[in-house]
Amino acid sequence: MGWTDLVRRRSARVKTTVEGVAAALTEEIVLSTNALQSRLATEGFGWTNRTRVDSDECLLECGIFEWFLRDAAVSAAFGKHAEPVRRALAGRMLVDLQRSGVSAASFESFDRCRHERFAEYAEALGVSSSLQPLGATVWRRVSGSDERSERMTMLLAIRARAELLRLEGLAGKYTIVEMLRLPPAMVDHGESRDHKR
């Protein structure tokens, strides 16, 4: 590896604010939630319970799971910036969900539900290195049923492991600044002289 590789690697970090990180993570959560819902539908959940897979409740549960994975990564990687990023992310997610067309009734208890799920998922995450307890807990919430499914538990556990591994380098993508500096305004000196006359 040469010096140019090191320079290129260092310059790959995006300079942004806490809000910028939150915006990027929100976009990622939305895309991942859509992908997860599609995957669950094609893996059989759509055939056995089409009503549930198309419901606002399922969408919100999938979104909370994807959000939890990023929250865990933010908490582990961002040091003193972790809490501000988490707060900004919560704000962005709530606004995005309100705009997404989720019914008001489904949205009313969302914040309380999110806190409960995060606590459940954090506890399940610490139980085993296999992540199967996490997969089982997520499946129970996503399906809205206590009926077990080894297939879906494994699917969710594997997804969680892959996402958490991918997110390990999250903080390395960003350099967080208090506020992005704007370039100095261009001053038309000729116009300034005209005003002085």
Backbone as a chain_set.jsonl record, in Angstrom:
{"seq": "MGWTDLVRRRSARVKTTVEGVAAALTEEIVLSTNALQSRLATEGFGWTNRTRVDSDECLLECGIFEWFLRDAAVSAAFGKHAEPVRRALAGRMLVDLQRSGVSAASFESFDRCRHERFAEYAEALGVSSSLQPLGATVWRRVSGSDERSERMTMLLAIRARAELLRLEGLAGKYTIVEMLRLPPAMVDHGESRDHKR", "coords": {"N": [[0.849, -1.187, 0.0], [0.621, 2.173, -0.928], [1.485, 5.703, -0.339], [-0.474, 7.21, -1.604], [-2.712, 5.585, -1.399], [-3.184, 5.692, 1.348], [-3.787, 8.413, 1.691], [-6.065, 8.582, 0.096], [-7.732, 6.911, 1.544], [-8.004, 8.282, 3.978], [-9.291, 10.598, 3.096], [-11.756, 9.685, 2.44], [-13.63, 9.979, 4.397], [-16.644, 11.547, 5.268], [-17.332, 14.877, 5.824], [-19.522, 16.158, 8.053], [-22.526, 17.224, 9.814], [-24.111, 16.355, 12.972], [-26.816, 16.178, 12.367], [-26.635, 15.65, 9.662], [-25.558, 13.061, 9.632], [-27.686, 11.735, 10.852], [-29.671, 12.114, 8.908], [-28.627, 10.604, 6.769], [-28.64, 8.056, 7.925], [-31.378, 7.722, 8.392], [-32.382, 7.57, 5.781], [-31.157, 5.199, 5.023], [-32.364, 3.4, 6.817], [-35.031, 3.471, 5.951], [-34.801, 2.374, 3.341], [-33.776, -0.162, 3.999], [-35.84, -1.166, 5.558], [-37.92, -1.407, 3.684], [-36.728, -3.314, 2.022], [-36.539, -5.464, 3.81], [-39.252, -6.014, 4.37], [-40.078, -6.836, 1.816], [-38.487, -9.099, 1.517], [-39.435, -10.767, 3.598], [-42.002, -11.169, 2.648], [-41.524, -12.609, 0.26], [-40.355, -14.865, 1.279], [-42.339, -16.422, 2.315], [-43.988, -15.403, 4.336], [-45.735, -13.598, 3.261], [-47.522, -15.229, 1.886], [-48.76, -16.714, 3.874], [-49.797, -14.826, 5.639], [-50.971, -12.373, 4.419], [-52.416, -10.065, 5.047], [-51.23, -9.133, 7.417], [-48.541, -8.673, 6.616], [-48.845, -6.552, 4.893], [-49.641, -4.525, 6.519], [-49.699, -1.431, 8.502], [-48.681, -1.845, 11.033], [-46.862, -3.974, 10.721], [-45.023, -2.775, 8.996], [-44.054, -0.729, 10.702], [-42.921, -2.285, 12.754], [-40.885, -3.63, 11.356], [-39.401, -1.399, 10.628], [-38.616, -0.437, 13.156], [-36.932, -2.514, 13.983], [-34.841, -2.352, 12.044], [-33.981, 0.21, 12.644], [-33.139, -0.17, 15.277], [-30.808, -1.73, 14.889], [-29.072, 0.14, 13.692], [-29.033, 2.028, 15.723], [-27.699, 0.603, 17.722], [-25.19, 0.421, 16.515], [-24.477, 3.131, 16.337], [-24.381, 3.837, 19.057], [-22.215, 2.303, 19.86], [-20.096, 3.291, 18.359], [-19.813, 6.116, 18.058], [-18.91, 7.615, 20.228], [-18.627, 10.608, 22.052], [-20.414, 11.854, 20.41], [-22.508, 10.148, 20.109], [-25.001, 10.258, 21.575], [-26.163, 12.792, 20.739], [-26.429, 12.154, 17.968], [-28.219, 10.005, 18.097], [-30.503, 11.289, 19.157], [-31.053, 13.146, 17.109], [-31.54, 11.371, 15.038], [-33.852, 10.085, 15.949], [-35.669, 12.215, 15.81], [-35.674, 12.714, 13.016], [-36.616, 10.25, 12.037], [-39.222, 10.113, 13.134], [-40.477, 12.284, 11.859], [-40.224, 11.433, 9.201], [-41.753, 9.079, 9.21], [-44.274, 10.126, 9.793], [-44.749, 11.482, 7.439], [-44.918, 9.403, 5.679], [-47.38, 8.261, 5.37], [-48.383, 6.516, 7.219], [-50.995, 5.398, 9.281], [-52.705, 7.536, 11.613], [-53.612, 6.331, 13.946], [-51.967, 4.053, 14.204], [-49.586, 5.306, 14.58], [-49.707, 6.68, 16.958], [-48.865, 5.402, 19.406], [-46.267, 4.914, 18.839], [-43.7, 5.904, 19.707], [-43.464, 5.055, 22.384], [-43.665, 2.31, 21.941], [-41.344, 1.894, 20.401], [-39.289, 2.371, 22.3], [-39.785, 0.258, 24.048], [-39.342, -1.953, 22.363], [-36.636, -1.583, 21.662], [-35.446, -2.032, 24.146], [-36.154, -4.731, 24.585], [-34.898, -5.939, 22.36], [-32.236, -5.284, 22.799], [-31.754, -6.736, 25.114], [-32.17, -9.357, 24.139], [-30.119, -9.437, 22.273], [-27.881, -9.632, 23.855], [-27.991, -12.193, 24.865], [-27.042, -14.419, 23.376], [-24.352, -15.327, 21.182], [-25.119, -16.204, 18.749], [-27.281, -14.821, 17.786], [-29.807, -15.821, 17.436], [-31.772, -15.652, 19.536], [-32.392, -12.918, 19.305], [-33.397, -12.848, 16.681], [-35.686, -14.46, 17.014], [-37.179, -12.927, 18.819], [-37.61, -10.587, 17.353], [-39.056, -11.676, 15.214], [-41.431, -12.461, 16.505], [-42.529, -9.969, 17.105], [-42.707, -8.731, 14.562], [-44.38, -10.501, 13.168], [-46.6, -10.412, 14.745], [-47.502, -12.406, 16.347], [-47.317, -15.254, 18.571], [-46.512, -17.55, 17.469], [-43.995, -19.744, 16.57], [-41.261, -19.669, 14.216], [-38.783, -21.279, 12.732], [-37.485, -20.825, 10.337], [-37.975, -18.075, 9.729], [-36.909, -16.932, 12.019], [-34.192, -17.592, 11.727], [-33.669, -16.237, 9.33], [-33.988, -13.552, 10.129], [-32.059, -13.41, 12.153], [-29.686, -13.883, 10.73], [-29.765, -11.696, 9.018], [-29.535, -9.625, 10.904], [-26.944, -10.123, 11.92], [-25.358, -9.73, 9.608], [-25.916, -7.026, 9.03], [-25.043, -5.731, 11.381], [-22.311, -6.331, 11.31], [-21.61, -5.007, 8.945], [-22.129, -2.414, 9.729], [-20.183, -1.873, 11.582], [-18.024, -0.265, 10.832], [-19.124, 2.245, 10.751], [-18.738, 4.803, 12.067], [-16.284, 5.486, 11.035], [-16.829, 6.496, 8.559], [-17.51, 9.096, 8.77], [-16.692, 12.499, 9.654], [-17.561, 14.349, 12.236], [-18.754, 17.586, 12.524], [-19.383, 20.721, 14.195], [-20.835, 22.705, 12.823], [-21.314, 23.053, 9.392], [-19.054, 24.957, 7.495], [-19.738, 27.755, 5.498], [-18.719, 28.819, 2.254], [-16.821, 31.881, 1.961], [-18.656, 34.871, 1.24], [-18.886, 36.144, -2.046], [-17.676, 39.257, -2.844], [-18.64, 42.026, -4.631], [-16.536, 44.247, -5.556], [-16.565, 46.493, -7.212], [-19.255, 47.204, -7.196], [-19.484, 47.938, -4.558], [-17.905, 50.232, -4.479], [-19.431, 51.894, -6.069], [-21.633, 52.315, -4.43], [-20.542, 53.875, -2.489], [-20.183, 56.312, -3.622]], "CA": [[0.0, 0.0, 0.0], [1.414, 3.38, -1.033], [0.978, 6.911, 0.32], [-1.718, 7.658, -2.251], [-3.808, 4.791, -0.834], [-3.471, 6.219, 2.689], [-4.439, 9.707, 1.516], [-7.394, 8.301, -0.413], [-8.497, 6.323, 2.636], [-8.318, 9.344, 4.935], [-10.2, 11.572, 2.504], [-13.054, 9.061, 2.191], [-14.556, 10.372, 5.461], [-17.527, 12.652, 4.915], [-17.428, 15.901, 6.869], [-20.94, 16.506, 8.172], [-23.03, 17.511, 11.156], [-24.91, 15.309, 13.607], [-28.056, 16.088, 11.589], [-26.29, 15.006, 8.396], [-25.452, 11.62, 9.906], [-29.05, 11.269, 11.103], [-30.374, 12.081, 7.622], [-28.111, 9.459, 6.02], [-29.122, 6.837, 8.584], [-32.824, 7.628, 8.155], [-32.552, 7.069, 4.41], [-30.735, 3.801, 5.043], [-33.385, 2.638, 7.542], [-36.202, 3.373, 5.07], [-34.482, 1.411, 2.284], [-33.634, -1.481, 4.615], [-37.176, -1.598, 5.984], [-38.611, -1.85, 2.47], [-36.089, -4.558, 1.583], [-36.902, -6.517, 4.757], [-40.651, -6.38, 4.124], [-40.126, -7.603, 0.561], [-37.869, -10.406, 1.764], [-40.371, -11.548, 4.4], [-43.116, -11.545, 1.773], [-41.104, -13.651, -0.69], [-39.947, -16.068, 2.013], [-43.49, -17.195, 2.772], [-44.858, -14.67, 5.243], [-46.762, -12.981, 2.422], [-48.528, -16.223, 1.507], [-49.488, -17.187, 5.056], [-50.473, -13.734, 6.35], [-50.868, -11.205, 3.547], [-52.966, -8.895, 5.745], [-50.23, -8.636, 8.364], [-47.342, -8.176, 5.94], [-49.176, -5.279, 4.249], [-50.19, -3.598, 7.516], [-48.844, -0.392, 9.083], [-48.014, -2.419, 12.206], [-45.699, -4.739, 10.251], [-44.063, -1.776, 8.504], [-43.433, -0.073, 11.852], [-42.071, -3.258, 13.456], [-39.678, -3.808, 10.529], [-38.64, -0.152, 10.752], [-38.006, -0.385, 14.492], [-35.817, -3.468, 13.977], [-33.744, -1.769, 11.265], [-33.526, 1.357, 13.427], [-32.402, -0.703, 16.423], [-29.467, -2.148, 14.448], [-28.266, 1.353, 13.519], [-28.876, 2.624, 17.043], [-26.638, -0.158, 18.395], [-23.923, 0.81, 15.884], [-24.2, 4.52, 16.73], [-24.008, 3.814, 20.471], [-20.899, 1.685, 20.013], [-19.024, 3.853, 17.543], [-19.711, 7.56, 17.916], [-18.358, 8.279, 21.408], [-19.357, 11.766, 22.602], [-21.447, 12.263, 19.459], [-23.538, 9.098, 20.017], [-26.317, 10.692, 22.058], [-26.745, 13.768, 19.801], [-26.837, 11.475, 16.73], [-29.427, 9.227, 18.403], [-31.63, 12.218, 19.28], [-31.357, 13.673, 15.773], [-32.104, 10.264, 14.263], [-35.234, 9.907, 16.426], [-36.454, 13.301, 15.223], [-35.805, 12.481, 11.569], [-37.459, 9.078, 11.816], [-40.61, 10.448, 13.45], [-40.966, 13.131, 10.768], [-40.318, 10.609, 7.995], [-42.893, 8.172, 9.358], [-45.495, 10.922, 9.672], [-44.92, 11.814, 6.016], [-45.009, 8.184, 4.87], [-48.757, 7.818, 5.192], [-48.783, 5.601, 8.288], [-52.214, 5.913, 9.898], [-52.518, 8.231, 12.896], [-53.85, 5.363, 15.029], [-50.767, 3.215, 14.332], [-48.452, 6.146, 14.936], [-49.901, 7.286, 18.282], [-48.066, 4.772, 20.468], [-45.02, 4.479, 18.221], [-42.508, 6.235, 20.486], [-43.438, 4.124, 23.522], [-43.393, 0.99, 21.365], [-39.926, 1.858, 20.012], [-38.482, 2.228, 23.517], [-39.985, -1.112, 24.54], [-38.67, -2.894, 21.451], [-35.193, -1.412, 21.804], [-35.057, -2.709, 25.389], [-36.286, -6.174, 24.321], [-33.889, -6.367, 21.396], [-30.918, -5.18, 23.456], [-31.656, -7.886, 26.017], [-32.021, -10.552, 23.303], [-28.803, -9.349, 21.629], [-26.866, -10.022, 24.824], [-28.208, -13.563, 25.343], [-26.252, -15.42, 22.654], [-23.587, -14.812, 20.045], [-25.742, -16.693, 17.505], [-28.328, -13.864, 17.443], [-31.106, -16.463, 17.276], [-32.77, -15.042, 20.431], [-32.812, -11.649, 18.713], [-34.247, -13.19, 15.54], [-36.972, -14.962, 17.51], [-37.903, -11.801, 19.424], [-38.031, -9.711, 16.251], [-40.104, -12.367, 14.458], [-42.67, -12.394, 17.279], [-43.064, -8.617, 16.958], [-43.038, -8.472, 13.156], [-45.515, -11.348, 12.77], [-47.747, -10.125, 15.592], [-47.98, -13.698, 16.841], [-46.358, -16.041, 19.36], [-46.204, -18.772, 16.714], [-42.572, -19.755, 16.211], [-40.861, -20.044, 12.857], [-37.32, -21.417, 12.666], [-37.022, -20.22, 9.084], [-37.97, -16.62, 9.857], [-35.948, -16.606, 13.083], [-32.853, -17.658, 11.119], [-33.572, -15.153, 8.349], [-33.79, -12.294, 10.855], [-30.771, -13.484, 12.867], [-28.631, -13.722, 9.72], [-29.815, -10.292, 8.581], [-28.993, -8.801, 11.988], [-25.49, -10.299, 11.967], [-24.767, -9.093, 8.426], [-26.03, -5.574, 9.171], [-24.17, -5.272, 12.475], [-20.93, -6.402, 10.807], [-21.441, -3.931, 7.97], [-22.205, -1.132, 10.424], [-19.044, -1.697, 12.495], [-17.181, 0.836, 10.367], [-19.978, 3.408, 10.517], [-18.135, 6.066, 12.515], [-15.152, 5.775, 10.168], [-17.285, 7.155, 7.334], [-17.851, 10.498, 9.025], [-16.054, 13.417, 10.582], [-18.667, 15.192, 12.668], [-18.396, 18.964, 12.844], [-20.498, 21.435, 14.839], [-21.631, 23.293, 11.764], [-20.532, 23.15, 8.164], [-18.733, 26.345, 7.158], [-20.089, 28.164, 4.143], [-17.622, 29.581, 1.646], [-17.019, 33.327, 2.133], [-19.467, 35.481, 0.18], [-18.134, 36.882, -3.052], [-18.01, 40.678, -2.751], [-18.409, 42.773, -5.868], [-15.897, 45.481, -5.1], [-17.002, 47.596, -8.068], [-20.572, 47.638, -6.728], [-19.259, 48.61, -3.267], [-17.4, 51.575, -4.747], [-20.544, 52.683, -6.594], [-22.495, 52.701, -3.313], [-19.863, 54.886, -1.678], [-20.185, 57.613, -4.308]], "C": [[0.888, 1.24, 0.0], [0.776, 4.552, -0.315], [-0.344, 7.368, -0.285], [-2.92, 6.886, -1.719], [-4.205, 5.311, 0.534], [-4.219, 7.543, 2.606], [-5.881, 9.505, 1.057], [-8.293, 7.77, 0.701], [-8.919, 7.387, 3.65], [-9.367, 10.3, 4.378], [-11.576, 10.993, 2.232], [-14.079, 9.432, 3.26], [-15.362, 11.595, 5.021], [-17.588, 13.627, 6.092], [-18.88, 16.36, 6.921], [-21.302, 16.792, 9.621], [-23.732, 16.273, 11.712], [-26.196, 15.084, 12.799], [-27.812, 15.419, 10.234], [-26.17, 13.495, 8.535], [-26.845, 11.034, 10.094], [-29.843, 11.152, 9.803], [-29.942, 10.865, 6.798], [-28.626, 8.141, 6.606], [-30.619, 6.643, 8.381], [-33.096, 7.064, 6.77], [-32.214, 5.581, 4.337], [-31.787, 2.916, 5.719], [-34.616, 2.429, 6.666], [-35.96, 2.321, 3.985], [-34.4, -0.01, 2.838], [-34.972, -2.037, 5.067], [-37.965, -2.125, 4.793], [-38.058, -3.185, 1.982], [-36.48, -5.717, 2.499], [-38.344, -6.961, 4.547], [-40.794, -7.219, 2.863], [-39.578, -9.006, 0.768], [-38.801, -11.312, 2.565], [-41.535, -12.048, 3.541], [-42.729, -12.686, 0.833], [-40.691, -14.947, -0.008], [-41.123, -16.83, 2.628], [-44.443, -16.453, 3.68], [-46.007, -14.027, 4.478], [-47.856, -13.952, 2.026], [-49.39, -16.605, 2.705], [-50.255, -16.08, 5.759], [-50.317, -12.423, 5.568], [-51.348, -9.928, 4.248], [-51.933, -8.279, 6.675], [-49.043, -8.016, 7.645], [-47.585, -6.824, 5.263], [-49.642, -4.205, 5.23], [-49.175, -2.545, 7.97], [-48.043, -0.948, 10.256], [-46.756, -3.181, 11.804], [-44.611, -3.797, 9.743], [-43.316, -1.127, 9.667], [-42.507, -1.022, 12.606], [-40.778, -3.516, 12.671], [-38.78, -2.579, 10.639], [-37.936, -0.042, 12.089], [-36.809, -1.324, 14.564], [-34.611, -2.888, 13.239], [-33.142, -0.564, 11.991], [-32.688, 0.885, 14.606], [-30.966, -1.088, 16.033], [-28.557, -0.936, 14.27], [-28.036, 2.068, 14.845], [-27.752, 1.936, 17.815], [-25.271, 0.243, 17.839], [-23.522, 2.22, 16.294], [-23.706, 4.561, 18.172], [-22.591, 3.293, 20.676], [-19.778, 2.492, 19.385], [-18.815, 5.36, 17.639], [-19.236, 8.311, 19.148], [-19.221, 9.419, 21.903], [-20.474, 12.237, 21.671], [-22.62, 11.281, 19.419], [-24.917, 9.61, 20.419], [-26.933, 11.767, 21.169], [-27.2, 13.135, 18.485], [-28.128, 10.7, 16.965], [-30.653, 10.131, 18.506], [-32.041, 12.767, 17.911], [-32.006, 12.601, 14.9], [-33.558, 10.027, 14.663], [-36.141, 10.978, 15.817], [-36.713, 13.088, 13.744], [-36.746, 11.327, 11.271], [-38.929, 9.389, 12.079], [-41.229, 11.302, 12.346], [-41.182, 12.3, 9.512], [-41.515, 9.673, 8.055], [-44.218, 8.921, 9.248], [-45.794, 11.24, 8.212], [-45.212, 10.583, 5.161], [-46.43, 7.672, 4.664], [-49.207, 6.781, 6.2], [-49.987, 6.218, 9.0], [-51.918, 6.524, 11.268], [-52.676, 7.266, 14.064], [-52.621, 4.489, 15.271], [-49.596, 4.018, 14.89], [-48.501, 6.654, 16.372], [-48.973, 6.727, 19.36], [-46.667, 4.372, 19.984], [-43.8, 4.723, 19.101], [-42.365, 5.304, 21.692], [-43.064, 2.722, 23.055], [-41.91, 0.842, 20.998], [-39.034, 1.646, 21.232], [-38.583, 0.804, 24.075], [-39.235, -2.123, 23.675], [-37.148, -2.794, 21.587], [-34.692, -2.135, 23.055], [-35.097, -4.228, 25.215], [-35.158, -6.674, 23.433], [-32.482, -6.301, 21.987], [-30.707, -6.364, 24.397], [-31.423, -9.171, 25.221], [-30.646, -10.605, 22.637], [-27.697, -9.836, 22.554], [-26.943, -11.471, 25.275], [-27.261, -14.561, 24.691], [-25.512, -14.781, 21.494], [-24.204, -15.244, 18.714], [-26.791, -15.727, 16.952], [-29.687, -14.514, 17.174], [-32.143, -15.925, 18.258], [-33.285, -13.702, 19.904], [-33.761, -11.911, 17.548], [-35.628, -13.641, 15.968], [-37.822, -13.833, 18.089], [-38.438, -10.869, 18.345], [-39.174, -10.365, 15.481], [-41.45, -12.29, 15.19], [-43.33, -11.02, 17.112], [-43.515, -8.32, 15.53], [-44.286, -9.252, 12.74], [-46.776, -11.035, 13.568], [-48.34, -11.366, 16.213], [-46.899, -14.374, 17.674], [-45.985, -17.343, 18.666], [-44.76, -18.717, 16.227], [-42.364, -20.16, 14.758], [-39.334, -20.075, 12.816], [-36.762, -20.713, 11.438], [-36.918, -18.7, 9.213], [-37.017, -16.152, 10.956], [-34.539, -16.575, 12.523], [-32.645, -16.507, 10.131], [-33.264, -13.827, 9.052], [-32.464, -12.264, 11.607], [-29.61, -13.256, 11.894], [-28.587, -12.279, 9.227], [-29.201, -9.373, 9.632], [-27.477, -8.902, 12.034], [-24.81, -9.57, 10.806], [-24.793, -7.569, 8.558], [-25.105, -5.04, 10.257], [-22.7, -5.317, 12.064], [-20.657, -5.261, 9.837], [-21.382, -2.564, 8.66], [-21.042, -0.877, 11.379], [-18.161, -0.525, 12.095], [-17.924, 2.146, 10.178], [-19.306, 4.726, 10.884], [-16.958, 6.466, 11.629], [-15.541, 6.468, 8.877], [-17.432, 8.661, 7.513], [-16.843, 11.215, 9.921], [-17.143, 14.396, 10.969], [-18.143, 16.558, 13.09], [-19.618, 19.649, 13.447], [-21.435, 22.036, 13.796], [-20.759, 23.388, 10.526], [-20.309, 24.622, 7.828], [-19.116, 26.616, 5.713], [-18.908, 28.919, 3.547], [-17.881, 31.074, 1.809], [-17.778, 33.912, 0.946], [-18.561, 36.24, -0.779], [-18.59, 38.345, -3.006], [-17.668, 41.341, -4.07], [-17.856, 44.139, -5.473], [-16.305, 46.687, -5.932], [-18.33, 48.145, -7.585], [-20.428, 48.392, -5.4], [-18.797, 50.039, -3.482], [-18.523, 52.473, -5.237], [-21.44, 53.177, -5.455], [-21.871, 53.815, -2.492], [-19.969, 56.278, -2.312], [-21.373, 58.471, -3.928]], "O": [[1.797, 1.357, 0.821], [-0.315, 4.439, 0.243], [-1.226, 7.852, 0.423], [-4.013, 7.438, -1.594], [-5.389, 5.373, 0.866], [-5.168, 7.775, 3.355], [-6.8, 10.159, 1.55], [-9.466, 8.132, 0.79], [-10.056, 7.387, 4.121], [-10.239, 10.76, 5.115], [-12.481, 11.726, 1.832], [-15.276, 9.226, 3.059], [-14.815, 12.55, 4.471], [-17.866, 13.228, 7.223], [-19.404, 16.89, 5.941], [-20.488, 16.623, 10.528], [-23.92, 15.278, 11.011], [-26.608, 13.945, 12.577], [-28.677, 14.709, 9.721], [-26.619, 12.743, 7.671], [-27.153, 9.968, 9.562], [-30.601, 10.199, 9.62], [-30.776, 10.18, 6.205], [-29.0, 7.229, 5.87], [-31.079, 5.513, 8.215], [-33.94, 6.183, 6.605], [-32.902, 4.808, 3.671], [-32.069, 1.813, 5.249], [-35.183, 1.337, 6.641], [-36.818, 1.474, 3.74], [-34.896, -0.951, 2.218], [-35.215, -3.24, 4.972], [-38.606, -3.172, 4.883], [-38.81, -4.073, 1.582], [-36.724, -6.827, 2.025], [-38.628, -8.158, 4.547], [-41.541, -8.197, 2.842], [-40.131, -9.981, 0.26], [-38.943, -12.493, 2.248], [-41.99, -13.183, 3.681], [-43.507, -13.619, 0.631], [-40.675, -16.006, -0.636], [-40.917, -17.782, 3.38], [-45.607, -16.838, 3.788], [-47.122, -13.926, 4.99], [-49.005, -13.546, 1.848], [-50.599, -16.796, 2.573], [-51.262, -16.352, 6.412], [-49.626, -11.5, 5.999], [-50.771, -8.855, 4.071], [-51.775, -7.059, 6.722], [-48.584, -6.939, 8.028], [-46.652, -6.043, 5.078], [-49.997, -3.1, 4.82], [-47.964, -2.732, 7.845], [-46.885, -0.583, 10.459], [-45.715, -3.061, 12.449], [-43.428, -3.993, 10.021], [-42.093, -0.992, 9.626], [-41.432, -0.619, 13.05], [-39.701, -3.609, 13.26], [-37.558, -2.696, 10.731], [-36.788, 0.397, 12.155], [-35.782, -0.973, 15.143], [-33.491, -2.928, 13.747], [-31.93, -0.351, 11.95], [-31.645, 1.468, 14.903], [-30.023, -0.8, 16.77], [-27.389, -0.981, 14.659], [-26.972, 2.645, 15.068], [-26.952, 2.594, 18.479], [-24.308, 0.389, 18.592], [-22.35, 2.476, 16.569], [-22.726, 5.24, 18.476], [-21.86, 3.769, 21.543], [-18.63, 2.398, 19.82], [-17.725, 5.84, 17.325], [-19.165, 9.54, 19.119], [-20.412, 9.236, 22.15], [-21.383, 12.946, 22.105], [-23.624, 11.554, 18.762], [-25.89, 9.418, 19.69], [-28.122, 11.679, 20.86], [-28.232, 13.522, 17.938], [-29.032, 10.731, 16.129], [-31.722, 9.786, 18.003], [-33.228, 12.843, 17.595], [-32.911, 12.892, 14.118], [-34.405, 9.792, 13.801], [-37.246, 10.68, 15.364], [-37.836, 13.26, 13.272], [-37.575, 11.409, 10.364], [-39.793, 8.964, 11.312], [-42.37, 11.073, 11.944], [-42.2, 12.442, 8.835], [-42.215, 9.494, 7.058], [-45.177, 8.407, 8.672], [-46.953, 11.265, 7.799], [-45.702, 10.711, 4.039], [-46.655, 6.755, 3.874], [-50.293, 6.218, 6.065], [-49.999, 7.414, 9.288], [-51.012, 6.091, 11.98], [-51.958, 7.369, 15.058], [-52.272, 4.215, 16.419], [-48.73, 3.482, 15.582], [-47.472, 7.015, 16.944], [-48.372, 7.479, 20.127], [-45.974, 3.592, 20.637], [-42.95, 3.841, 19.231], [-41.271, 4.823, 21.984], [-42.257, 2.037, 23.684], [-41.299, -0.197, 21.25], [-38.119, 0.824, 21.194], [-37.59, 0.227, 24.516], [-38.579, -3.03, 24.186], [-36.457, -3.813, 21.622], [-33.64, -2.774, 23.028], [-34.183, -4.929, 25.647], [-34.54, -7.701, 23.713], [-31.642, -7.157, 21.708], [-29.613, -6.925, 24.465], [-30.573, -9.982, 25.588], [-30.076, -11.682, 22.458], [-26.694, -10.386, 22.098], [-26.06, -11.94, 25.993], [-26.733, -15.448, 25.362], [-25.986, -13.815, 20.897], [-23.848, -14.706, 17.666], [-27.15, -15.809, 15.777], [-30.617, -13.84, 16.733], [-33.298, -15.75, 17.872], [-34.468, -13.389, 20.038], [-34.807, -11.271, 17.44], [-36.629, -13.256, 15.364], [-39.034, -13.787, 17.876], [-39.58, -10.417, 18.415], [-40.149, -9.7, 15.131], [-42.487, -12.076, 14.563], [-44.551, -10.928, 16.991], [-44.574, -7.731, 15.315], [-45.148, -8.721, 12.039], [-47.886, -11.345, 13.135], [-49.519, -11.398, 16.565], [-45.711, -14.101, 17.503], [-45.23, -18.148, 19.211], [-44.353, -17.766, 15.559], [-43.165, -20.88, 14.162], [-38.678, -19.034, 12.858], [-35.705, -20.085, 11.492], [-35.9, -18.109, 8.853], [-36.393, -15.098, 10.834], [-33.774, -15.651, 12.8], [-31.583, -15.885, 10.1], [-32.389, -13.075, 8.622], [-31.818, -11.22, 11.69], [-28.667, -12.526, 12.202], [-27.511, -11.709, 9.04], [-28.446, -8.458, 9.305], [-26.792, -7.888, 12.172], [-23.811, -8.878, 10.998], [-23.812, -6.898, 8.236], [-24.456, -4.01, 10.071], [-21.928, -4.432, 12.432], [-19.606, -4.623, 9.895], [-20.663, -1.67, 8.215], [-20.926, 0.218, 11.929], [-17.603, 0.143, 12.965], [-17.421, 3.058, 9.522], [-19.308, 5.664, 10.088], [-16.666, 7.654, 11.485], [-14.675, 6.979, 8.167], [-17.474, 9.411, 6.538], [-16.233, 10.623, 10.811], [-17.603, 15.182, 10.141], [-17.221, 16.672, 13.898], [-20.75, 19.213, 13.237], [-22.656, 21.895, 13.874], [-19.59, 23.766, 10.612], [-21.237, 25.429, 7.868], [-18.852, 25.809, 4.822], [-18.174, 29.59, 4.273], [-19.035, 31.501, 1.798], [-17.576, 33.507, -0.199], [-17.598, 36.889, -0.371], [-19.784, 38.621, -3.122], [-16.546, 41.23, -4.564], [-18.596, 45.052, -5.108], [-16.381, 47.797, -5.406], [-18.542, 49.357, -7.553], [-21.149, 49.356, -5.143], [-19.225, 50.952, -2.776], [-18.586, 53.651, -4.888], [-21.944, 54.3, -5.493], [-22.578, 54.608, -1.871], [-19.859, 57.292, -1.623], [-21.509, 59.59, -4.423]]}, "num_chains": 1, "name": "protein.A"}
